[in-house]
Amino acid sequence: MQELWFTRCPVPTATGVAADLGWFDEEFGPDGIAVRSLQDGPDPRGRHFTHELTALVREGGNVPALWARARGRTTRLIGLTWIEERQAVLTTPTSPIRDAEGLRGRRLGLPVRTDAPVDFWRAMALRGFHGALSIAGLTLSDARLVDVPSGPDPDPGHWAPELDALARGAIDAVYVKGSRAVEDAERHGLRVAVDLDAHPDRAVRVNNGTPRPITVDQALLDTRPDVVARFLKVLLDAAAYAADHPERTALILGRETGAGARGVAGAYGTPDLSIDLSDERLALLADQERFLREHGFLDSAVDVAAWADHTPLLGARTRRRTTVEQSA
């Protein structure tokens, strides 16, 4: 084996922290295995979604991961994270919308993007509005869903078309998330109408990144289970590092997400990058799978419990425990 690939999303991940610290090179370099970012290779956007590279370890949004699995890719789910990332519904300062109940009958902007094989932007907004409305006992049918095309720019950036539509008065509210959302709200003088992070029920915040899956191709697991376990062990180390070094981690997340210190602090605080395959996280992902399927984002059903393979994470934990004991 000569190459191992990982993907880099503009979100907080253990993968991004480990890559920034150079830990993949430390772990695999002595074996002659080059660990490369998918974003530095050919067709990064396509491969990020399709999971066609058998030597790819992908820590990223669950919409593309479930979409690829539903289309027949022989991937396995080997880990899940849950990182709170500032989900909110924004509106204008003069809007009468003050809470979730205020969304009743309002025009909610839904992105229409053509820059990816699956429109995860639309899926995120739809799920975000679903969660916000549910706080008031409402459903998506209680609001007006308004399509907001991206226009001639195939990659318009974070929520730019929706924010423009809000400014024009074409819609009444937009869903946003992450560190860029914090900065966008301040930059455009917008007001938070519904703060999903403030709700005690995690199910309200299920979305593309909550929970966030770590997936690999079955062929990689079959041929090099040791490599997969070692990769996961590095991620466990990175998650522990993030918990112990919040200031350094904030700088790393700023580079990963493209946001400033204020945006990172406002969105993530001290992020918990821990990885598991707990019953709770698997159930939350199964709930997301049902939602995506019901709204036409998946071609077929994905049995989340059967998709999960617990063996690599158990192996990674054993490796990490052994390393810690030896160093002690």
FENMO-V679250 format. One record per backbone hydrogen bond with DSSP energy under -1.0 kcal/mol. NH is the residue of the N-H (numbers start at 0). CO is the residue of the C=O. E is the energy in kcal/mol with one decimal. If there is no record, write none. Layout:
BEGIN
NH_CO_E ; NH_CO_E
END
This chain:
BEGIN
3_33_-2.5 ; 4_54_-3.3 ; 5_35_-2.2 ; 10_8_-2.3 ; 16_12_-1.7 ; 17_13_-2.7 ; 18_14_-2.5 ; 19_15_-2.2 ; 20_16_-1.9 ; 21_18_-1.1 ; 22_17_-2.2 ; 25_21_-1.6 ; 26_22_-2.1 ; 27_23_-2.7 ; 28_24_-2.2 ; 30_27_-1.2 ; 31_28_-2.3 ; 32_27_-1.9 ; 33_1_-3.1 ; 35_3_-2.8 ; 37_5_-3.6 ; 39_36_-1.9 ; 40_37_-1.7 ; 46_42_-2.2 ; 47_43_-1.7 ; 48_44_-1.2 ; 49_45_-2.7 ; 50_46_-1.5 ; 55_52_-1.2 ; 56_4_-2.7 ; 57_214_-2.7 ; 59_212_-1.6 ; 61_207_-3.5 ; 64_60_-1.2 ; 65_61_-2.8 ; 66_62_-2.4 ; 67_63_-2.6 ; 68_64_-1.9 ; 69_65_-2.8 ; 70_66_-1.3 ; 71_68_-1.7 ; 72_67_-2.2 ; 74_72_-2.0 ; 75_215_-3.0 ; 76_306_-2.0 ; 77_213_-2.8 ; 79_275_-1.7 ; 80_211_-2.3 ; 87_175_-2.4 ; 88_193_-2.4 ; 89_173_-3.0 ; 90_190_-2.4 ; 94_91_-1.4 ; 102_99_-1.8 ; 103_100_-1.7 ; 104_141_-3.1 ; 105_102_-2.2 ; 107_143_-3.4 ; 108_172_-2.3 ; 109_145_-3.2 ; 111_147_-1.7 ; 119_117_-2.1 ; 122_118_-1.9 ; 123_119_-2.6 ; 124_120_-2.2 ; 125_121_-2.8 ; 126_122_-2.4 ; 127_123_-2.7 ; 128_124_-2.8 ; 129_125_-2.1 ; 130_126_-2.4 ; 131_127_-2.4 ; 132_128_-3.0 ; 133_129_-1.9 ; 135_132_-1.3 ; 136_133_-1.6 ; 137_132_-2.5 ; 141_138_-2.0 ; 142_139_-1.5 ; 143_105_-3.0 ; 145_107_-2.8 ; 147_109_-2.9 ; 149_111_-1.5 ; 162_158_-2.9 ; 163_159_-2.3 ; 164_160_-2.3 ; 165_161_-2.3 ; 166_162_-2.2 ; 167_163_-2.0 ; 169_164_-2.3 ; 171_106_-3.0 ; 172_106_-1.3 ; 173_89_-2.1 ; 175_87_-2.7 ; 177_84_-3.2 ; 181_177_-1.3 ; 182_178_-1.7 ; 183_179_-2.9 ; 184_180_-2.5 ; 185_181_-1.6 ; 186_182_-2.9 ; 187_183_-2.4 ; 189_184_-2.5 ; 190_90_-3.0 ; 192_88_-2.8 ; 193_88_-1.5 ; 195_86_-1.3 ; 196_86_-1.0 ; 197_194_-1.1 ; 198_195_-1.4 ; 203_200_-1.4 ; 204_201_-2.0 ; 206_209_-2.2 ; 211_80_-2.3 ; 213_78_-2.6 ; 214_57_-2.5 ; 215_75_-1.9 ; 217_73_-3.5 ; 220_216_-1.7 ; 221_217_-2.4 ; 222_218_-2.3 ; 223_219_-2.8 ; 227_223_-1.7 ; 228_224_-2.3 ; 229_225_-2.2 ; 230_226_-2.6 ; 231_227_-2.5 ; 232_228_-2.1 ; 233_229_-1.9 ; 234_230_-1.8 ; 235_231_-2.4 ; 236_232_-2.2 ; 237_233_-2.3 ; 238_234_-2.5 ; 239_235_-2.0 ; 240_236_-2.4 ; 241_237_-2.5 ; 242_238_-1.6 ; 243_239_-1.7 ; 244_240_-2.1 ; 248_244_-2.4 ; 249_245_-2.1 ; 250_246_-1.4 ; 251_247_-1.9 ; 252_248_-2.9 ; 253_249_-1.8 ; 254_250_-1.6 ; 255_251_-2.4 ; 256_252_-2.7 ; 257_253_-1.6 ; 263_259_-2.4 ; 264_260_-2.6 ; 265_261_-2.4 ; 266_262_-1.7 ; 267_263_-2.8 ; 275_79_-2.2 ; 281_277_-2.5 ; 282_278_-2.3 ; 283_279_-2.1 ; 284_280_-2.2 ; 285_281_-2.3 ; 286_282_-1.9 ; 287_283_-1.8 ; 288_284_-2.5 ; 289_285_-2.1 ; 290_286_-2.0 ; 291_287_-2.8 ; 292_288_-2.3 ; 293_289_-2.7 ; 294_290_-1.5 ; 295_292_-1.6 ; 296_291_-2.8 ; 303_301_-1.2 ; 306_302_-2.1 ; 307_303_-1.5 ; 308_76_-2.9 ; 313_309_-2.0 ; 314_310_-2.5 ; 315_311_-2.4 ; 316_312_-2.4 ; 317_313_-2.0 ; 318_314_-2.3 ; 319_315_-2.5 ; 320_316_-2.7 ; 321_317_-2.3 ; 322_318_-2.2 ; 323_319_-2.6 ; 324_320_-2.4 ; 325_321_-2.3 ; 326_322_-2.3 ; 327_323_-1.6
END
